[in-house]
Amino acid sequence: MEVSFELLREASLRIPSPMGSTVGIIGGLILGEAAVSANLVSPLLIIIVAITGICSFAIPDFALGFALRVFRFAYLILSYISGFLGIGLRNICTINSFI
């Protein structure tokens, strides 16, 4: 769902402004409804992805927003591969890089 949300975000940025926001909203509604009705994802996951997407628009700096998107995908990949251990390892690596 994160990948589809990022694709919709990029598509809405590339289309002229009045049409881009419409494509993003309608595309998100259609993809979310289709994914839930096909039992691919739960409705709770759609809500979580929507909240993280809305919160990502609150970051004013483009470079910081892009870095957080990369970190979010790193967390997703590591948690998919090794669960809570991957999240813990990513947290340790992030903390050590700031020290």
PyMOL commands that set and color helices and strands:
alter all, ss='L'
color gray80, all
select helices_A, chain A and resi 2-14+17-37+43-56+62-98
alter helices_A, ss='H'
color red, helices_A
deselect
rebuild
show_as cartoon
